[in-house]
């Protein structure tokens, strides 16, 4: 638990400094050995996180321990942990790239023939494509998580998804892997945006 808190505090500062977590946007979580989920509290500033900015929830999103409210999007984190048993960390950012590309897309984002696709486990060549699902944003977290669940259950390989006008969710088998995937997505989205807007 102490290690996960320290790593997420450090990552929060890094992501904020890169402009990917402005204001109180985004949320960070990690699955602990006891099965509980450590997640940033609602309204916490990710560039200035302290131990008090984290709470513990179960896989249904119920608060188990902590003095603050869990993130409003806790159900999206717990959904990922349920769908992907190997996931140990979920990172959600409100970066410019992920927000803009979600608004400009007319559907899912297709990433194709990029060398950096090899940053995603199981991809061994640039001669491939990766689809990133894009979902309409909603304040109804139960309804949104159910819609996302229905889609992701049908996908063979998915490493992240976008919420329209909102940002990116990605995950990994460790906090480090989730961070690497996030960096890869951000680079690839920036490439796609530059081609779209040229």
N, C-alpha and C positions, 0 to 999 in steps of 0.2 A: 504493500500500500504506500509506504513512504517513497519508494522508488518511483512508482507511477505518478504520485502527486508532484514530485520534483521534476520528472520529465515533462509532464504536461504544463507545469508552470514555465519551464524553459521554452517549450515549443510555443506556448501562448505569446511570450515576449517576442520570439523570432517571427511568428506569423503576423503579429501586430506591426512590427518594424518594417515588414515587407508590404504593408498596406492590405493584407488579406483578411484582417480582423478589425475593421474600424469600429469606433465607438464601443457599444456593448454587444455587437453582432457576433454570430457564430457560437459554437459550443464544442467542447472537447470531452471525450470520455475514454475510459479503459475498463476492461473486464478484469476483475480480481480473481485470485485463486479460489476464493470461497463462493464464487458465482455472482457476487454482487457487482453492480456497475458504479464506478466512480465517475461523476459528471459535474461539469461546471454549473454553478447555481444561476438562476435567472437573473439577468441584468448585470452579471459580473463583467468587468473590463478585462479582456484576455491579455492585455499588455501589462497588467498590474495585479496578477493573480496572487493570492495568498492561500494558505491551507484552509482558511475559513470560507473561501469561495467554492469549495467542493462539497458535494453531498453524496450520499450512497442510496441507490435505489435497487429494487429487485427487477427481474426480467419483465414484470408487468408495468414498470415505471412507478411503483409505489415508493414513497420516501421511507427509508429504513433508518437513516442516521444523518444528522446535520441540522443546523439551525436556520437554513434558508430554503427557499423553494427551488426544486429542480428546474432546469431549463424547460421552457414551454415545449421544446421539441424532443423531449426525452423519449417519447414513444417511437420516434424515427431511429434513435440510437438502439433502443432495445429490439426493434424490428430487425436491424442488421445483425445483432448478436444472435437472434433466434434463427434467421435464415442462413447465416454463415457461422457455424459452430467454431471454426478456427479463428474467427476475428477476435482480436484482443484489444483493438483500439479503433475508434471512429472519430474522424476529424471533419468538422463542418465549417466552411469559411464563406465569407461574403466578399470575395475578391472581385475586382473590376472585371477581370477576364471571364470568370465563371458566370457572373451576373449578366454581363453584356451578351455573351454567346447564347445564354439561355433565352434572352429576349429576341435575339436576331434569328434564331433557328426556327424552322418551320416543322420541327419534329425532333427526333433523336439526332445526336451529333455522331457523325461517322469519322473516325480517325483512321487514316489509311496510309501505309507505306512510310511511316516515320521510324527511324532507327530507335528513337526513345520508347517506342512501344515495348521494347525488350525490358523496360523497367518493371513491367507487370508480369508476375509469376506465370509461367506456362507459355509465354510468348518467346520464341527463339529466333525469329526473323522479322525484318522490317516489312517483308512481303506478306502482310496480313492487314486486317482491319479490326477495329474495336468500336462497338456501338456504346454510346453513353446515353441512357434513357433520360428524357426530359419530361418532368411532370408539372402540371399546373399547380401553383402554390395555393395553399388554403390555410385558414386559421383553425379549421376543424381537424385536429391532429389525429383523432381516431379514424375519421374518414380517409384522410390523406395516407396514413400508414397502411390502411387496408387496401387502398388503390395501388400503392407501391408494392405491397406484398404480393398481390395478384399478378403483377407484371414480373417482378424479379424471380418469383418461383418458377417461371417458364424459361428463364434465361440460362444458357449453358455457362457463359463466362461473363461476369459483370464485376467491375472493380470500383464503381462509383455511379452516382446519379446526380442530376441537376434538378433544382426547383426553379421554375421560371421567375425571373426578376429577384432571385433570392441567393442562389449560390450552390456550391458543390458539397456533396457528402462522399467521403471515401474512407476506406478502412484497411486494416492489415493484420497479419498474425502477430505483430508487435507494434509498439508505438513508432519505432524507427521505420518499419515497412510502410505504415500508414503515411508517415511524413514523406517518404520517398515517392509514394504514389501521388500524393498531393502535389509535390514539385513537378512530377512528370505531367500530370493533368494541366497544371498551370502553364507550363511551357507549350504543350500541344494546343491548348485553347488560344494562347496568344498567337501562335502560328496561323491557326484557322481564322482568327479575327483579322489579322493583317491581310490575309488573302481575300476575305469577304469585303473588306473596307477599302481595298486599293482602287 
